[in-house]
């Protein structure tokens, strides 16, 4: 059975955004956990490393560990970051 690439990429984006939103559930931002979630969602280890390495400087550890939903601007920035790291996202 073939998997739908758009569905797979969309699921990856949802997991990435969910990781941003729920990083605080364990008491703070855990880059290793976010990386593992991204790889499980289908990103290559290299792309996951790229995303994680750039998330801290772009959003800040305090914001990544915040107990608040991401803003529309943060979601747009995360999508741009993922594209920069070679992740193909649905439009």
N, C-alpha and C positions, 0 to 999 in steps of 0.2 A: 504494500500500500504506500502510495506517495504522500508525502506531507506537503502542504501548501506553503510555499516560501513566504508569502505575505503574512499568513497566519503566524508562522514561526517567528518572523521579525517583529510583528506586532506584540507577540507574547514576550519577546525579549525586551522590548521597550517598556511594557507594562511591569515586568519584573524589575527593570532598572529603576523606573520611577518609584515602584513600591519599595525598593531597597533604600532609595533616598528618603522616602516618607517614614519607613519603619526602622531606620538605622538606630533610632533612639530607644527602641524597645529593649535592647540589651544594655541600656545605660549609657550609650554614646555611640559615636560613629566608629564602625569596625570595618576598615578597608578590606581586610581579608575576607570577611563575610560577604561584603558587596561583590568582591571579585568572584567568589564561589557561586553566588547567585547568578551573576552574569554568565559564567561558563555553563552552569546548568541550564540557563535559558537559551544557550546555543551560540554565544559569542566565542570566538577563538580565545585561547588564553592570552595571546598578544593583544587583541582588541580590548579584552577585559582589563589587562594591565594598563593600557593606555587610558581608558576611561577612569580607572581608579586613581592613577597618578595625576590626572588633571582635575579631578573633582575637588580635591582639597583646596588647591590654589584658587579655583574658580568660585567655589561656594563658601569655603571656610569651614573648618571643623565644627565651629559653634553652630552654624546653620545646618550642617549635615546631621548633627546630633540633636537638633531642635525637635520639639514635640508639636510640630505644625505642618500642615499640608503645604506642598510646594506651590508657589505662585505660578501664574501663567508664564511669566518671564523666566522663571527657573526651569519650567518644563521645556520651553523653547531653547534655553541655553543647554540643557541636557541633550536634547535632540541634536543640536549643532555640535556638541562635544562628541556624541556618538558618531556622527558623520565624519568628523575630523579624524576619528580613530578607525575609520574604514568600515563602520557598521552601516549596512544599507537598511534604511527604514522606509516603511510605506509613507506615502504623502498624506 
